[in-house]
């Protein structure tokens, strides 16, 4: 069997994400899928943005379980922008486009 490469190659998870997903290592694609499954199952996407339905679902609400993972996130993107959720509180939201940063910050 050929060794997995790129996004399908298993990566080591940091403690909080490993506990949340119940695994020590997973491919990035699987990490992202499992996080989205949890978010959708628990209805953690906003239904409106500033009271309007357009872009509904674009933001993810941090619940008690996700906040532990989000709070580990402090990374610099390729464009040089810092994504820092270390001060995020339960009930606050993040943009769904920042999930890649959350995954990157929670793997070794």
DRENLOVEX-981246 format. One record per atom (N, C-alpha, C, O): residue number from 1; residue in three letters; atom name; x, y, z. Coordinates in Angstrom, 2 decimals, m for minus. Atoms other than C-alpha are relative to their C-alpha. Example, Ala and Ser with C-alpha at 12.3 -4.5 7.8 and 13.67 -1.06 7.14 Angstrom:
2
1/ALA/N/0.89/m1.19/0.00
1/ALA/CA/12.30/m4.50/7.80
1/ALA/C/0.90/1.20/0.00
1/ALA/O/1.94/1.18/0.66
2/SER/N/m0.82/m1.19/m0.06
2/SER/CA/13.67/m1.06/7.14
2/SER/C/m0.77/1.09/0.73
2/SER/O/m0.26/2.20/0.90
//
This chain:
108
1/UNK/N/0.84/m1.19/0.00
1/UNK/CA/0.00/0.00/0.00
1/UNK/C/0.88/1.25/0.00
1/UNK/O/1.83/1.34/0.78
2/UNK/N/m0.80/m1.22/0.12
2/UNK/CA/1.38/3.41/m0.98
2/UNK/C/m0.19/0.90/1.21
2/UNK/O/m1.26/0.93/1.82
3/UNK/N/0.08/m0.93/m1.13
3/UNK/CA/2.17/5.95/1.70
3/UNK/C/m0.85/1.20/m0.40
3/UNK/O/m0.74/1.73/m1.51
4/UNK/N/0.87/m1.16/0.27
4/UNK/CA/m0.41/8.74/1.95
4/UNK/C/0.86/1.27/m0.03
4/UNK/O/1.83/1.40/0.72
5/UNK/N/m0.75/m1.25/0.13
5/UNK/CA/0.81/12.19/0.93
5/UNK/C/m0.96/1.18/0.08
5/UNK/O/m2.18/1.01/m0.03
6/UNK/N/0.79/m1.23/0.01
6/UNK/CA/m0.38/15.79/1.19
6/UNK/C/m1.09/0.02/1.06
6/UNK/O/m0.85/m0.33/2.22
7/UNK/N/1.13/m0.14/m0.94
7/UNK/CA/m3.78/16.35/2.80
7/UNK/C/m0.48/m1.34/0.54
7/UNK/O/m1.14/m1.38/1.58
8/UNK/N/0.44/1.32/m0.45
8/UNK/CA/m4.38/12.59/3.10
8/UNK/C/1.00/m0.67/0.94
8/UNK/O/0.73/m1.76/1.45
9/UNK/N/m1.01/0.56/m0.90
9/UNK/CA/m1.23/11.99/5.17
9/UNK/C/m0.42/0.29/1.45
9/UNK/O/m0.69/1.44/1.79
10/UNK/N/0.36/m0.25/m1.40
10/UNK/CA/m2.07/11.51/8.87
10/UNK/C/1.00/0.93/0.70
10/UNK/O/2.21/0.81/0.50
11/UNK/N/m0.82/m0.92/m0.78
11/UNK/CA/m0.76/14.28/11.15
11/UNK/C/m0.31/m0.21/1.48
11/UNK/O/m1.42/m0.61/1.84
12/UNK/N/0.17/0.16/m1.45
12/UNK/CA/m0.26/14.19/14.93
12/UNK/C/m0.84/1.16/0.54
12/UNK/O/m0.58/2.32/0.24
13/UNK/N/0.89/m1.01/m0.57
13/UNK/CA/m3.00/16.02/16.84
13/UNK/C/0.50/0.43/1.37
13/UNK/O/1.01/m0.37/2.14
14/UNK/N/m0.31/m0.49/m1.35
14/UNK/CA/m2.35/18.24/19.85
14/UNK/C/m1.08/m0.51/0.96
14/UNK/O/m2.16/m0.92/0.52
15/UNK/N/0.82/0.64/m1.04
15/UNK/CA/m3.97/17.12/23.13
15/UNK/C/m1.50/0.31/m0.07
15/UNK/O/m2.31/m0.61/m0.07
16/UNK/N/1.43/m0.36/m0.03
16/UNK/CA/m7.27/19.07/23.04
16/UNK/C/m0.74/m0.52/m1.22
16/UNK/O/m1.86/m1.02/m1.10
17/UNK/N/0.65/0.49/1.21
17/UNK/CA/m8.05/18.19/19.43
17/UNK/C/m0.05/m1.53/m0.01
17/UNK/O/m1.04/m2.11/m0.44
18/UNK/N/m0.03/1.47/m0.08
18/UNK/CA/m7.01/14.55/19.98
18/UNK/C/m1.13/m0.50/0.91
18/UNK/O/m1.81/m1.47/0.58
19/UNK/N/1.07/0.39/m0.93
19/UNK/CA/m9.39/14.33/22.96
19/UNK/C/m1.38/0.21/m0.65
19/UNK/O/m2.27/m0.63/m0.51
20/UNK/N/1.26/m0.34/0.65
20/UNK/CA/m12.20/15.98/20.97
20/UNK/C/m0.35/m1.02/m1.09
20/UNK/O/m1.50/m1.46/m1.19
21/UNK/N/0.24/0.91/1.13
21/UNK/CA/m11.80/13.68/17.94
21/UNK/C/0.20/m1.47/0.34
21/UNK/O/m0.17/m2.34/m0.44
22/UNK/N/m0.21/1.37/m0.40
22/UNK/CA/m10.81/10.56/19.85
22/UNK/C/1.06/m0.72/m0.81
22/UNK/O/0.95/m1.93/m1.04
23/UNK/N/m1.08/0.60/0.79
23/UNK/CA/m7.65/9.97/17.80
23/UNK/C/1.29/0.77/0.24
23/UNK/O/1.27/1.96/0.53
24/UNK/N/m1.32/m0.64/m0.17
24/UNK/CA/m3.92/10.68/18.08
24/UNK/C/0.48/0.64/m1.29
24/UNK/O/1.18/1.65/m1.27
25/UNK/N/m0.43/m0.50/1.30
25/UNK/CA/m3.39/11.21/14.34
25/UNK/C/m1.09/m0.26/m1.03
25/UNK/O/m1.72/m1.32/m1.03
26/UNK/N/0.99/0.10/1.07
26/UNK/CA/m5.68/11.83/11.36
26/UNK/C/0.48/0.85/m1.18
26/UNK/O/1.25/1.78/m0.99
27/UNK/N/m0.30/m0.90/1.12
27/UNK/CA/m5.35/13.27/7.85
27/UNK/C/m0.77/1.31/0.18
27/UNK/O/m1.83/1.33/0.81
28/UNK/N/0.66/m1.31/m0.11
28/UNK/CA/m6.24/16.99/7.61
28/UNK/C/m1.43/m0.04/m0.53
28/UNK/O/m2.33/0.58/0.04
29/UNK/N/1.35/0.07/0.58
29/UNK/CA/m9.23/16.14/5.42
29/UNK/C/m0.99/m0.61/0.99
29/UNK/O/m2.13/m0.16/1.10
30/UNK/N/0.85/0.67/m0.99
30/UNK/CA/m10.63/13.85/8.12
30/UNK/C/m0.25/0.90/1.21
30/UNK/O/m1.35/0.92/1.76
31/UNK/N/0.14/m0.94/m1.12
31/UNK/CA/m9.99/16.43/10.88
31/UNK/C/m1.09/1.02/m0.33
31/UNK/O/m2.01/1.26/0.45
32/UNK/N/0.95/m1.03/0.42
32/UNK/CA/m11.90/19.08/8.94
32/UNK/C/m1.41/m0.58/m0.12
32/UNK/O/m2.37/0.05/0.32
33/UNK/N/1.32/0.63/0.16
33/UNK/CA/m14.76/16.68/8.08
33/UNK/C/m0.64/m0.25/1.36
33/UNK/O/m1.83/0.03/1.55
34/UNK/N/0.55/0.31/m1.33
34/UNK/CA/m15.17/15.58/11.71
34/UNK/C/m0.40/1.29/0.74
34/UNK/O/m1.43/1.30/1.42
35/UNK/N/0.37/m1.27/m0.63
35/UNK/CA/m15.16/19.20/12.95
35/UNK/C/m1.30/0.53/m0.59
35/UNK/O/m2.19/0.97/0.15
36/UNK/N/1.24/m0.47/0.65
36/UNK/CA/m17.82/20.15/10.38
36/UNK/C/m1.18/m0.87/0.36
36/UNK/O/m2.28/m0.35/0.56
37/UNK/N/1.09/0.88/m0.42
37/UNK/CA/m19.90/17.09/11.26
37/UNK/C/m0.52/0.43/1.37
37/UNK/O/m1.73/0.49/1.59
38/UNK/N/0.37/m0.43/m1.35
38/UNK/CA/m19.87/18.24/14.91
38/UNK/C/m0.73/1.34/m0.05
38/UNK/O/m1.78/1.50/0.59
39/UNK/N/0.59/m1.35/0.09
39/UNK/CA/m20.65/21.88/14.01
39/UNK/C/m1.43/m0.10/m0.54
39/UNK/O/m2.34/0.53/0.00
40/UNK/N/1.33/0.13/0.61
40/UNK/CA/m23.61/20.86/11.82
40/UNK/C/m0.96/m0.77/0.91
40/UNK/O/m2.12/m0.39/1.06
41/UNK/N/0.85/0.81/m0.89
41/UNK/CA/m24.94/18.21/14.23
41/UNK/C/m0.50/0.80/1.20
41/UNK/O/m1.59/0.56/1.71
42/UNK/N/0.35/m0.80/m1.17
42/UNK/CA/m24.97/20.78/17.05
42/UNK/C/m0.51/1.39/m0.35
42/UNK/O/m0.65/2.25/0.51
43/UNK/N/0.56/m1.26/0.49
43/UNK/CA/m26.32/23.64/14.91
43/UNK/C/0.80/1.21/0.50
43/UNK/O/0.25/2.14/1.08
44/UNK/N/m0.89/m1.06/m0.48
44/UNK/CA/m23.32/25.87/15.64
44/UNK/C/0.37/1.01/m1.09
44/UNK/O/1.38/1.71/m0.97
45/UNK/N/m0.20/m1.03/1.01
45/UNK/CA/m23.57/27.97/12.48
45/UNK/C/m1.08/1.06/0.19
45/UNK/O/m2.23/0.73/0.50
46/UNK/N/0.97/m1.08/m0.19
46/UNK/CA/m25.26/31.37/12.67
46/UNK/C/m1.08/m0.08/m1.06
46/UNK/O/m0.82/m0.46/m2.20
47/UNK/N/1.11/0.03/0.95
47/UNK/CA/m28.67/31.64/11.03
47/UNK/C/m0.17/1.36/m0.67
47/UNK/O/m0.83/1.46/m1.71
48/UNK/N/0.03/m1.34/0.60
48/UNK/CA/m28.30/35.38/10.34
48/UNK/C/1.34/0.69/0.27
48/UNK/O/2.07/0.32/1.19
49/UNK/N/m1.16/m0.86/m0.23
49/UNK/CA/m25.51/37.93/10.03
49/UNK/C/m0.54/1.42/0.06
49/UNK/O/m1.13/1.91/m0.91
50/UNK/N/0.55/m1.34/m0.21
50/UNK/CA/m26.41/41.35/11.42
50/UNK/C/m1.50/0.06/m0.28
50/UNK/O/m2.01/1.03/m0.84
51/UNK/N/1.45/0.05/0.14
51/UNK/CA/m30.06/40.28/11.40
51/UNK/C/m0.50/m0.38/m1.39
51/UNK/O/m1.71/m0.49/m1.60
52/UNK/N/0.40/0.34/1.37
52/UNK/CA/m30.04/39.35/7.69
52/UNK/C/0.39/m1.44/m0.30
52/UNK/O/1.43/m1.91/0.16
53/UNK/N/m0.29/1.41/0.27
53/UNK/CA/m30.20/35.77/6.34
53/UNK/C/1.14/m0.25/m0.98
53/UNK/O/1.69/m1.35/m1.00
54/UNK/N/m1.09/0.27/0.93
54/UNK/CA/m27.57/36.26/3.60
54/UNK/C/1.29/m0.24/0.79
54/UNK/O/1.52/0.37/1.84
55/UNK/N/m1.24/0.45/m0.68
55/UNK/CA/m24.22/34.70/4.55
55/UNK/C/m0.29/m0.78/1.27
55/UNK/O/0.62/m1.01/2.07
56/UNK/N/0.33/0.83/m1.15
56/UNK/CA/m26.08/32.67/7.17
56/UNK/C/0.85/m1.27/m0.08
56/UNK/O/1.02/m1.84/m1.15
57/UNK/N/m0.84/1.19/m0.03
57/UNK/CA/m23.88/29.80/8.24
57/UNK/C/1.47/0.31/m0.19
57/UNK/O/2.31/m0.57/m0.03
58/UNK/N/m1.40/m0.40/0.24
58/UNK/CA/m20.69/31.74/7.47
58/UNK/C/0.79/0.03/1.32
58/UNK/O/2.01/m0.12/1.31
59/UNK/N/m0.68/m0.10/m1.30
59/UNK/CA/m19.91/32.06/11.18
59/UNK/C/m0.31/m1.21/0.87
59/UNK/O/m1.43/m1.73/0.87
60/UNK/N/0.10/1.16/m0.87
60/UNK/CA/m19.31/29.26/13.65
60/UNK/C/0.01/0.48/1.44
60/UNK/O/0.88/1.25/1.84
61/UNK/N/0.12/m0.37/m1.41
61/UNK/CA/m20.40/29.65/17.27
61/UNK/C/0.84/m0.97/0.84
61/UNK/O/0.71/m2.19/0.71
62/UNK/N/m0.85/0.82/m0.88
62/UNK/CA/m17.87/28.41/19.83
62/UNK/C/m0.83/m0.49/1.18
62/UNK/O/m1.30/0.31/1.99
63/UNK/N/0.66/0.57/m1.17
63/UNK/CA/m19.52/26.03/22.28
63/UNK/C/1.07/m0.46/0.99
63/UNK/O/2.26/m0.24/0.78
64/UNK/N/m0.93/0.40/m1.07
64/UNK/CA/m17.95/24.54/25.43
64/UNK/C/1.09/m0.95/m0.50
64/UNK/O/2.21/m0.91/0.00
65/UNK/N/m1.00/0.95/0.51
65/UNK/CA/m16.18/21.79/23.45
65/UNK/C/0.93/0.65/m1.01
65/UNK/O/2.14/0.45/m0.96
66/UNK/N/m0.82/m0.63/1.04
66/UNK/CA/m14.99/23.86/20.47
66/UNK/C/0.92/1.09/0.56
66/UNK/O/2.01/1.31/0.03
67/UNK/N/m0.78/m1.12/m0.53
67/UNK/CA/m13.73/26.75/22.62
67/UNK/C/1.41/m0.45/0.41
67/UNK/O/2.37/0.31/0.26
68/UNK/N/m1.32/0.50/m0.41
68/UNK/CA/m10.87/24.58/23.95
68/UNK/C/0.93/m0.12/m1.20
68/UNK/O/2.13/0.14/m1.09
69/UNK/N/m0.80/0.13/1.22
69/UNK/CA/m9.69/23.94/20.39
69/UNK/C/0.27/1.39/m0.59
69/UNK/O/1.41/1.69/m0.97
70/UNK/N/m0.18/m1.35/0.54
70/UNK/CA/m10.28/27.51/19.18
70/UNK/C/1.02/0.78/0.82
70/UNK/O/1.83/1.52/0.25
71/UNK/N/m0.92/m0.75/m0.87
71/UNK/CA/m8.35/28.91/22.19
71/UNK/C/1.46/m0.39/m0.19
71/UNK/O/2.35/0.33/0.26
72/UNK/N/m1.38/0.39/0.31
72/UNK/CA/m5.23/27.00/21.02
72/UNK/C/0.50/0.66/m1.28
72/UNK/O/1.65/0.46/m1.68
73/UNK/N/m0.31/m0.53/1.32
73/UNK/CA/m5.28/28.97/17.77
73/UNK/C/0.66/1.36/0.07
73/UNK/O/0.05/2.36/0.44
74/UNK/N/m0.74/m1.24/0.23
74/UNK/CA/m2.61/31.58/17.23
74/UNK/C/1.04/m0.33/m1.06
74/UNK/O/2.10/m0.89/m0.75
75/UNK/N/m0.88/0.33/1.13
75/UNK/CA/m1.00/31.26/13.80
75/UNK/C/0.12/1.21/m0.93
75/UNK/O/m0.72/2.11/m0.94
76/UNK/N/m0.19/m1.02/1.03
76/UNK/CA/0.40/33.48/11.07
76/UNK/C/m0.32/m0.66/m1.35
76/UNK/O/0.24/m1.70/m1.68
77/UNK/N/0.37/0.54/1.30
77/UNK/CA/m1.18/32.90/7.67
77/UNK/C/1.11/0.28/m1.02
77/UNK/O/2.04/1.04/m0.74
78/UNK/N/m1.00/m0.21/1.05
78/UNK/CA/0.81/32.78/4.43
78/UNK/C/0.09/1.47/m0.40
78/UNK/O/1.15/1.95/m0.80
79/UNK/N/0.01/m1.43/0.36
79/UNK/CA/m0.22/36.39/3.79
79/UNK/C/0.56/0.87/1.13
79/UNK/O/0.69/2.08/0.97
80/UNK/N/m0.61/m0.75/m1.10
80/UNK/CA/1.28/37.39/7.15
80/UNK/C/m0.97/0.45/1.08
80/UNK/O/m0.56/0.99/2.10
81/UNK/N/1.01/m0.38/m0.98
81/UNK/CA/m2.00/37.99/8.99
81/UNK/C/0.03/m0.98/1.18
81/UNK/O/0.18/m2.18/0.99
82/UNK/N/0.04/0.85/m1.18
82/UNK/CA/m2.15/36.69/12.57
82/UNK/C/m1.46/m0.33/0.34
82/UNK/O/m2.29/0.56/0.47
83/UNK/N/1.32/0.47/m0.43
83/UNK/CA/m5.21/34.60/13.47
83/UNK/C/0.16/m0.42/1.45
83/UNK/O/0.86/m1.39/1.74
84/UNK/N/m0.18/0.24/m1.44
84/UNK/CA/m5.51/34.67/17.26
84/UNK/C/m1.36/m0.13/0.67
84/UNK/O/m2.10/0.85/0.82
85/UNK/N/1.25/0.25/m0.71
85/UNK/CA/m8.44/33.05/19.06
85/UNK/C/0.25/m0.34/1.46
85/UNK/O/m0.63/m0.89/2.12
86/UNK/N/m0.34/0.36/m1.38
86/UNK/CA/m6.67/32.66/22.42
86/UNK/C/m0.89/0.71/1.02
86/UNK/O/m1.04/0.23/2.14
87/UNK/N/0.87/m0.73/m0.92
87/UNK/CA/m9.02/35.23/23.98
87/UNK/C/m1.49/m0.16/m0.29
87/UNK/O/m2.32/0.51/0.31
88/UNK/N/1.40/0.22/0.39
88/UNK/CA/m12.23/33.96/22.37
88/UNK/C/m0.77/m0.63/1.16
88/UNK/O/m0.24/m1.46/1.89
89/UNK/N/0.85/0.55/m1.07
89/UNK/CA/m15.09/33.19/24.75
89/UNK/C/m1.11/m0.86/m0.60
89/UNK/O/m1.49/m0.70/m1.76
90/UNK/N/1.12/0.84/0.40
90/UNK/CA/m17.84/30.58/24.56
90/UNK/C/m1.15/0.91/m0.45
90/UNK/O/m1.46/1.91/0.20
91/UNK/N/1.12/m0.80/0.53
91/UNK/CA/m20.74/31.92/22.47
91/UNK/C/0.44/0.99/m1.06
91/UNK/O/m0.39/1.48/m1.82
92/UNK/N/m0.49/m0.88/1.05
92/UNK/CA/m18.51/34.10/20.28
92/UNK/C/0.18/m0.80/m1.28
92/UNK/O/0.15/m2.03/m1.25
93/UNK/N/m0.08/0.67/1.29
93/UNK/CA/m18.06/33.32/16.59
93/UNK/C/1.34/0.20/m0.69
93/UNK/O/2.08/1.15/m0.41
94/UNK/N/m1.12/m0.17/0.91
94/UNK/CA/m15.30/32.76/14.07
94/UNK/C/m0.53/m0.17/m1.42
94/UNK/O/m1.56/m0.81/m1.63
95/UNK/N/0.36/0.13/1.41
95/UNK/CA/m15.50/33.03/10.28
95/UNK/C/0.36/m1.41/m0.45
95/UNK/O/1.44/m1.91/m0.12
96/UNK/N/m0.26/1.38/0.43
96/UNK/CA/m15.78/29.59/8.66
96/UNK/C/1.27/m0.11/m0.84
96/UNK/O/1.87/m1.18/m0.90
97/UNK/N/m1.21/0.02/0.81
97/UNK/CA/m12.88/30.54/6.36
97/UNK/C/1.27/m0.12/0.87
97/UNK/O/2.36/m0.36/0.35
98/UNK/N/m1.14/0.09/m0.91
98/UNK/CA/m10.62/30.49/9.44
98/UNK/C/0.17/m1.41/0.58
98/UNK/O/1.05/m1.63/1.42
99/UNK/N/m0.12/1.38/m0.51
99/UNK/CA/m11.15/26.76/10.10
99/UNK/C/1.34/m0.62/m0.36
99/UNK/O/1.86/m1.43/0.42
100/UNK/N/m1.31/0.54/0.38
100/UNK/CA/m7.93/25.94/8.21
100/UNK/C/1.06/0.44/1.00
100/UNK/O/1.96/m0.34/1.34
101/UNK/N/m0.94/m0.49/m1.02
101/UNK/CA/m6.03/28.10/10.72
101/UNK/C/m0.18/m0.75/1.31
101/UNK/O/0.80/m1.06/1.99
102/UNK/N/0.28/0.75/m1.22
102/UNK/CA/m7.73/26.31/13.61
102/UNK/C/0.62/m1.39/m0.10
102/UNK/O/1.27/m1.84/0.84
103/UNK/N/m0.57/1.34/0.19
103/UNK/CA/m6.72/22.91/12.19
103/UNK/C/1.53/0.09/0.07
103/UNK/O/2.16/m0.70/0.77
104/UNK/N/m1.46/m0.14/0.00
104/UNK/CA/m3.14/24.09/11.55
104/UNK/C/0.57/0.23/1.39
104/UNK/O/1.63/m0.30/1.72
105/UNK/N/m0.48/m0.32/m1.34
105/UNK/CA/m2.78/25.42/15.09
105/UNK/C/m0.12/m1.18/0.96
105/UNK/O/0.52/m1.20/2.01
106/UNK/N/0.27/1.12/m0.90
106/UNK/CA/m3.98/22.14/16.60
106/UNK/C/0.63/m1.32/m0.43
106/UNK/O/0.28/m2.39/0.08
107/UNK/N/m0.77/1.19/0.38
107/UNK/CA/m1.64/19.72/14.85
107/UNK/C/1.47/0.28/0.19
107/UNK/O/1.91/1.43/0.23
108/UNK/N/m1.44/m0.18/m0.22
108/UNK/CA/2.05/19.09/15.38
108/UNK/C/0.77/m0.22/m1.27
108/UNK/O/1.99/m0.12/m1.28
//
